[in-house]
Amino acid sequence: MGNPKSARSSELARISHTATPSSVRDANRSIVLNVIRLHQPISRAALSERTGSDRSKSSGIVEDLVSRDLIVEKRGKPEGH
């Protein structure tokens, strides 16, 4: 019988893919869209917290989604007003 560890490594190598900047952006965009879908309305700060990304990255993704007409952003009222 062959080495099971080596067979598993061979199988993983066959199915693994290298992440590209484009594929990472697409994955992040999908994550953000899904969080928005599940928790709308949601602020950029809350979106950043839920996705675990920093606010600038979340804001950049939101701006991209708005420019593609995939989401509509509305200004909320400041708390306490």
Secondary structure by P-SEA (a helix, b strand, c coil): cccaaaaaaaaaaacbbbbcaaaaaaaaaaaaaaaaaacccccaaaaaaaacccaaaaaaaaaaaaaaccbbbbbbccccc
